[in-house]
Amino acid sequence: MITSAGVSHHTAALSVREQLAVPDEAATPLLKRAHARFGRGAALLTTCNRLELYIGGEHAPAEVHGFLAEALGAEPAVVARHM
């Protein structure tokens, strides 16, 4: 089982995608935090139009959204609404 969460130009305005952007230097630390939090491997896809996080195992959307909000310094409600 793999859990995924993502946001794209189809689900969020540019202003929201900018809040959820992952700078290159933050990608590795984010993946390490995901591994520590969820105990499985993780993969991150990030471009100017999308952010996708894949985590091994089955996880509740609220748990993954909360992790991303915390890791990216975003409002939890914004993450939940657009992912």
Backbone torsions as a table, in degrees:
resi	resn	phi	psi	omega
1	MET	NA	140.8	175.3
2	ILE	-129.6	134.4	175.1
3	THR	-101.5	136.6	177.7
4	SER	-128.9	151.4	173.9
5	ALA	-142.1	140.4	-178.8
6	GLY	-159.2	163.9	176.7
7	VAL	-140.0	143.0	179.7
8	SER	-146.2	-178.9	177.8
9	HIS	-65.6	-13.7	176.2
10	HIS	-81.3	-24.4	-174.1
11	THR	-113.6	-12.3	-175.5
12	ALA	-150.2	146.1	176.0
13	ALA	-69.2	162.9	179.9
14	LEU	-55.4	-40.9	-178.8
15	SER	-60.6	-34.9	177.8
16	VAL	-74.1	-45.2	179.6
17	ARG	-60.4	-34.6	177.2
18	GLU	-65.0	-37.8	177.7
19	GLN	-64.5	-29.9	-175.2
20	LEU	-101.2	10.0	-179.7
21	ALA	-68.0	146.2	177.5
22	VAL	-115.2	109.1	176.5
23	PRO	-62.0	152.7	-177.8
24	ASP	-50.7	-44.6	-176.1
25	GLU	-70.5	-13.8	179.9
26	ALA	-95.2	-10.1	-175.6
27	ALA	-64.8	-49.0	-178.5
28	THR	-63.5	-47.1	176.5
29	PRO	-60.0	-37.0	178.7
30	LEU	-63.5	-43.3	179.3
31	LEU	-65.8	-37.6	177.0
32	LYS	-64.8	-40.6	177.3
33	ARG	-64.6	-39.5	178.4
34	ALA	-62.8	-43.2	179.0
35	HIS	-62.4	-44.4	179.8
36	ALA	-64.8	-37.5	-176.8
37	ARG	-76.1	-42.7	-172.2
38	PHE	-104.6	-9.6	175.3
39	GLY	70.9	16.8	-179.4
40	ARG	-138.4	173.0	175.3
41	GLY	-67.9	158.9	179.3
42	ALA	-144.1	152.3	176.1
43	ALA	-133.2	145.7	-178.0
44	LEU	-127.6	131.2	173.7
45	LEU	-119.8	122.2	-179.9
46	THR	-138.7	129.8	175.7
47	THR	-136.4	-175.5	178.8
48	CYS	-68.3	-19.5	-176.6
49	ASN	-111.9	-4.5	-176.2
50	ARG	-156.5	158.5	171.6
51	LEU	-138.1	125.6	177.2
52	GLU	-132.9	133.3	176.3
53	LEU	-121.2	128.1	178.1
54	TYR	-116.8	130.6	-178.2
55	ILE	-128.9	134.6	176.6
56	GLY	-64.9	138.3	179.2
57	GLY	98.3	175.6	-180.0
58	GLU	-104.4	123.0	-177.0
59	HIS	-134.8	144.3	179.3
60	ALA	-65.8	141.7	178.4
61	PRO	-53.1	-42.6	-178.6
62	ALA	-60.8	-35.4	179.1
63	GLU	-66.6	-44.7	-179.7
64	VAL	-70.0	-42.7	179.0
65	HIS	-62.4	-41.5	177.9
66	GLY	-62.3	-42.0	177.1
67	PHE	-60.0	-48.3	-178.8
68	LEU	-63.9	-41.8	178.5
69	ALA	-59.2	-45.7	179.5
70	GLU	-65.1	-47.5	-176.7
71	ALA	-66.0	-32.2	-176.0
72	LEU	-101.0	-2.8	-178.9
73	GLY	67.2	33.9	-178.4
74	ALA	-105.0	161.6	176.3
75	GLU	-69.8	128.0	179.3
76	PRO	-54.7	-37.9	-179.3
77	ALA	-65.3	-35.9	178.5
78	VAL	-65.9	-45.9	179.3
79	VAL	-60.4	-50.3	-177.5
80	ALA	-61.3	-38.0	-176.5
81	ARG	-71.3	-31.4	-171.8
82	HIS	-107.8	-5.2	179.4
83	MET	-101.8	NA	NA
